[in-house]
Amino acid sequence: MQLTINQQRVLTALRQTSEPLSAYALLDRLREQGFSAPMQVYRALERLANDGLVHRLATLNAYVPCNHTVDCQHGLRAFAICDQCGHVDEFSERGLGRCINRWTKNKAFSLLSSTIELHGKCADCAGSQ
């Protein structure tokens, strides 16, 4: 897939940080590279999300790059978010996916997408107490 210059810059900015970034935080980081309006960032994020290169964390209204090196194909996305330092781990568990698939089948629920966000403390922050 071919990315525009703006999409490449947004993706690079997300990959260069260790924390989720909002669209406005991205805009602030990218002003020197010619970004001047929030819509530039939102358009880039929309395309990157549709292509599975970034994920939106709804509870934080922020974005993180996909941790998978190949196209993001897993249906269930799960994130462990440290509320103290902001670190985010993306993970996929087959058992969890099977459980959700079984429930949706039993309830005749047509699942379009799913994202699970777990909030707590990472090992480093929990150990520093």
C-alpha positions as protocol buffer text, in pm:
chain_id: "A"
residue {
  index: 1
  type: MET
  ca { x: 0 y: 0 z: 0 }
}
residue {
  index: 2
  type: GLN
  ca { x: 123 y: 342 z: -94 }
}
residue {
  index: 3
  type: LEU
  ca { x: 103 y: 609 z: 177 }
}
residue {
  index: 4
  type: THR
  ca { x: 94 y: 982 z: 118 }
}
residue {
  index: 5
  type: ILE
  ca { x: 365 y: 1203 z: 267 }
}
residue {
  index: 6
  type: ASN
  ca { x: 127 y: 1314 z: 544 }
}
residue {
  index: 7
  type: GLN
  ca { x: 31 y: 956 z: 626 }
}
residue {
  index: 8
  type: GLN
  ca { x: 397 y: 856 z: 641 }
}
residue {
  index: 9
  type: ARG
  ca { x: 478 y: 1147 z: 871 }
}
residue {
  index: 10
  type: VAL
  ca { x: 190 y: 1068 z: 1108 }
}
residue {
  index: 11
  type: LEU
  ca { x: 286 y: 700 z: 1119 }
}
residue {
  index: 12
  type: THR
  ca { x: 652 y: 785 z: 1182 }
}
residue {
  index: 13
  type: ALA
  ca { x: 558 y: 1025 z: 1464 }
}
residue {
  index: 14
  type: LEU
  ca { x: 350 y: 754 z: 1630 }
}
residue {
  index: 15
  type: ARG
  ca { x: 628 y: 498 z: 1595 }
}
residue {
  index: 16
  type: GLN
  ca { x: 883 y: 738 z: 1747 }
}
residue {
  index: 17
  type: THR
  ca { x: 699 y: 774 z: 2076 }
}
residue {
  index: 18
  type: SER
  ca { x: 633 y: 525 z: 2352 }
}
residue {
  index: 19
  type: GLU
  ca { x: 292 y: 663 z: 2443 }
}
residue {
  index: 20
  type: PRO
  ca { x: -44 y: 706 z: 2269 }
}
residue {
  index: 21
  type: LEU
  ca { x: -91 y: 1042 z: 2099 }
}
residue {
  index: 22
  type: SER
  ca { x: -406 y: 1240 z: 2033 }
}
residue {
  index: 23
  type: ALA
  ca { x: -461 y: 1403 z: 1696 }
}
residue {
  index: 24
  type: TYR
  ca { x: -379 y: 1742 z: 1848 }
}
residue {
  index: 25
  type: ALA
  ca { x: -56 y: 1612 z: 2003 }
}
residue {
  index: 26
  type: LEU
  ca { x: 38 y: 1478 z: 1661 }
}
residue {
  index: 27
  type: LEU
  ca { x: -45 y: 1814 z: 1505 }
}
residue {
  index: 28
  type: ASP
  ca { x: 187 y: 1989 z: 1753 }
}
residue {
  index: 29
  type: ARG
  ca { x: 469 y: 1745 z: 1671 }
}
residue {
  index: 30
  type: LEU
  ca { x: 419 y: 1782 z: 1296 }
}
residue {
  index: 31
  type: ARG
  ca { x: 377 y: 2160 z: 1259 }
}
residue {
  index: 32
  type: GLU
  ca { x: 740 y: 2202 z: 1149 }
}
residue {
  index: 33
  type: GLN
  ca { x: 676 y: 1945 z: 875 }
}
residue {
  index: 34
  type: GLY
  ca { x: 397 y: 2150 z: 718 }
}
residue {
  index: 35
  type: PHE
  ca { x: 93 y: 2040 z: 918 }
}
residue {
  index: 36
  type: SER
  ca { x: -126 y: 2337 z: 1001 }
}
residue {
  index: 37
  type: ALA
  ca { x: -480 y: 2201 z: 1049 }
}
residue {
  index: 38
  type: PRO
  ca { x: -631 y: 1917 z: 1252 }
}
residue {
  index: 39
  type: MET
  ca { x: -805 y: 1781 z: 940 }
}
residue {
  index: 40
  type: GLN
  ca { x: -466 y: 1693 z: 790 }
}
residue {
  index: 41
  type: VAL
  ca { x: -392 y: 1470 z: 1088 }
}
residue {
  index: 42
  type: TYR
  ca { x: -744 y: 1325 z: 1108 }
}
residue {
  index: 43
  type: ARG
  ca { x: -742 y: 1230 z: 737 }
}
residue {
  index: 44
  type: ALA
  ca { x: -408 y: 1058 z: 774 }
}
residue {
  index: 45
  type: LEU
  ca { x: -517 y: 876 z: 1090 }
}
residue {
  index: 46
  type: GLU
  ca { x: -840 y: 759 z: 925 }
}
residue {
  index: 47
  type: ARG
  ca { x: -653 y: 602 z: 635 }
}
residue {
  index: 48
  type: LEU
  ca { x: -386 y: 450 z: 861 }
}
residue {
  index: 49
  type: ALA
  ca { x: -655 y: 302 z: 1088 }
}
residue {
  index: 50
  type: ASN
  ca { x: -849 y: 163 z: 792 }
}
residue {
  index: 51
  type: ASP
  ca { x: -529 y: -2 z: 669 }
}
residue {
  index: 52
  type: GLY
  ca { x: -459 y: -151 z: 1014 }
}
residue {
  index: 53
  type: LEU
  ca { x: -139 y: 45 z: 1066 }
}
residue {
  index: 54
  type: VAL
  ca { x: -263 y: 236 z: 1370 }
}
residue {
  index: 55
  type: HIS
  ca { x: -527 y: 175 z: 1634 }
}
residue {
  index: 56
  type: ARG
  ca { x: -748 y: 422 z: 1817 }
}
residue {
  index: 57
  type: LEU
  ca { x: -775 y: 383 z: 2192 }
}
residue {
  index: 58
  type: ALA
  ca { x: -1126 y: 505 z: 2261 }
}
residue {
  index: 59
  type: THR
  ca { x: -1082 y: 554 z: 2636 }
}
residue {
  index: 60
  type: LEU
  ca { x: -784 y: 784 z: 2575 }
}
residue {
  index: 61
  type: ASN
  ca { x: -900 y: 935 z: 2245 }
}
residue {
  index: 62
  type: ALA
  ca { x: -548 y: 865 z: 2122 }
}
residue {
  index: 63
  type: TYR
  ca { x: -367 y: 653 z: 1867 }
}
residue {
  index: 64
  type: VAL
  ca { x: -90 y: 394 z: 1873 }
}
residue {
  index: 65
  type: PRO
  ca { x: 90 y: 219 z: 1588 }
}
residue {
  index: 66
  type: CYS
  ca { x: 0 y: -144 z: 1527 }
}
residue {
  index: 67
  type: ASN
  ca { x: 266 y: -368 z: 1681 }
}
residue {
  index: 68
  type: HIS
  ca { x: 230 y: -634 z: 1414 }
}
residue {
  index: 69
  type: THR
  ca { x: 490 y: -614 z: 1139 }
}
residue {
  index: 70
  type: VAL
  ca { x: 257 y: -766 z: 881 }
}
residue {
  index: 71
  type: ASP
  ca { x: -88 y: -627 z: 801 }
}
residue {
  index: 72
  type: CYS
  ca { x: -307 y: -634 z: 1109 }
}
residue {
  index: 73
  type: GLN
  ca { x: -539 y: -925 z: 1036 }
}
residue {
  index: 74
  type: HIS
  ca { x: -655 y: -1032 z: 1381 }
}
residue {
  index: 75
  type: GLY
  ca { x: -1016 y: -946 z: 1446 }
}
residue {
  index: 76
  type: LEU
  ca { x: -991 y: -896 z: 1820 }
}
residue {
  index: 77
  type: ARG
  ca { x: -763 y: -617 z: 1931 }
}
residue {
  index: 78
  type: ALA
  ca { x: -671 y: -590 z: 2297 }
}
residue {
  index: 79
  type: PHE
  ca { x: -459 y: -330 z: 2471 }
}
residue {
  index: 80
  type: ALA
  ca { x: -316 y: -316 z: 2822 }
}
residue {
  index: 81
  type: ILE
  ca { x: -283 y: 52 z: 2914 }
}
residue {
  index: 82
  type: CYS
  ca { x: -76 y: 168 z: 3212 }
}
residue {
  index: 83
  type: ASP
  ca { x: -264 y: 453 z: 3376 }
}
residue {
  index: 84
  type: GLN
  ca { x: 53 y: 571 z: 3550 }
}
residue {
  index: 85
  type: CYS
  ca { x: 318 y: 594 z: 3276 }
}
residue {
  index: 86
  type: GLY
  ca { x: 99 y: 563 z: 2965 }
}
residue {
  index: 87
  type: HIS
  ca { x: 272 y: 254 z: 2823 }
}
residue {
  index: 88
  type: VAL
  ca { x: 49 y: 45 z: 2595 }
}
residue {
  index: 89
  type: ASP
  ca { x: 91 y: -321 z: 2505 }
}
residue {
  index: 90
  type: GLU
  ca { x: -110 y: -465 z: 2216 }
}
residue {
  index: 91
  type: PHE
  ca { x: -191 y: -833 z: 2234 }
}
residue {
  index: 92
  type: SER
  ca { x: -407 y: -1100 z: 2081 }
}
residue {
  index: 93
  type: GLU
  ca { x: -509 y: -1418 z: 2258 }
}
residue {
  index: 94
  type: ARG
  ca { x: -667 y: -1698 z: 2056 }
}
residue {
  index: 95
  type: GLY
  ca { x: -864 y: -1823 z: 2355 }
}
residue {
  index: 96
  type: LEU
  ca { x: -1019 y: -1482 z: 2412 }
}
residue {
  index: 97
  type: GLY
  ca { x: -1107 y: -1456 z: 2044 }
}
residue {
  index: 98
  type: ARG
  ca { x: -1267 y: -1801 z: 2049 }
}
residue {
  index: 99
  type: CYS
  ca { x: -1470 y: -1708 z: 2357 }
}
residue {
  index: 100
  type: ILE
  ca { x: -1603 y: -1392 z: 2193 }
}
residue {
  index: 101
  type: ASN
  ca { x: -1674 y: -1577 z: 1867 }
}
residue {
  index: 102
  type: ARG
  ca { x: -1867 y: -1845 z: 2058 }
}
residue {
  index: 103
  type: TRP
  ca { x: -2072 y: -1581 z: 2242 }
}
residue {
  index: 104
  type: THR
  ca { x: -2154 y: -1388 z: 1924 }
}
residue {
  index: 105
  type: LYS
  ca { x: -2257 y: -1709 z: 1750 }
}
residue {
  index: 106
  type: ASN
  ca { x: -2479 y: -1816 z: 2042 }
}
residue {
  index: 107
  type: LYS
  ca { x: -2644 y: -1474 z: 2057 }
}
residue {
  index: 108
  type: ALA
  ca { x: -2669 y: -1439 z: 1677 }
}
residue {
  index: 109
  type: PHE
  ca { x: -2480 y: -1114 z: 1716 }
}
residue {
  index: 110
  type: SER
  ca { x: -2309 y: -982 z: 1404 }
}
residue {
  index: 111
  type: LEU
  ca { x: -1976 y: -849 z: 1531 }
}
residue {
  index: 112
  type: LEU
  ca { x: -1823 y: -581 z: 1310 }
}
residue {
  index: 113
  type: SER
  ca { x: -1517 y: -502 z: 1520 }
}
residue {
  index: 114
  type: SER
  ca { x: -1392 y: -541 z: 1872 }
}
residue {
  index: 115
  type: THR
  ca { x: -1134 y: -369 z: 2084 }
}
residue {
  index: 116
  type: ILE
  ca { x: -1069 y: -444 z: 2447 }
}
residue {
  index: 117
  type: GLU
  ca { x: -888 y: -186 z: 2660 }
}
residue {
  index: 118
  type: LEU
  ca { x: -752 y: -298 z: 2995 }
}
residue {
  index: 119
  type: HIS
  ca { x: -647 y: -23 z: 3236 }
}
residue {
  index: 120
  type: GLY
  ca { x: -411 y: -72 z: 3527 }
}
residue {
  index: 121
  type: LYS
  ca { x: -38 y: -52 z: 3600 }
}
residue {
  index: 122
  type: CYS
  ca { x: 244 y: -205 z: 3398 }
}
residue {
  index: 123
  type: ALA
  ca { x: 503 y: -423 z: 3570 }
}
residue {
  index: 124
  type: ASP
  ca { x: 749 y: -135 z: 3605 }
}
residue {
  index: 125
  type: CYS
  ca { x: 496 y: 99 z: 3769 }
}
residue {
  index: 126
  type: ALA
  ca { x: 348 y: -172 z: 3989 }
}
residue {
  index: 127
  type: GLY
  ca { x: 698 y: -268 z: 4105 }
}
residue {
  index: 128
  type: SER
  ca { x: 795 y: 89 z: 4193 }
}
residue {
  index: 129
  type: GLN
  ca { x: 544 y: 113 z: 4475 }
}
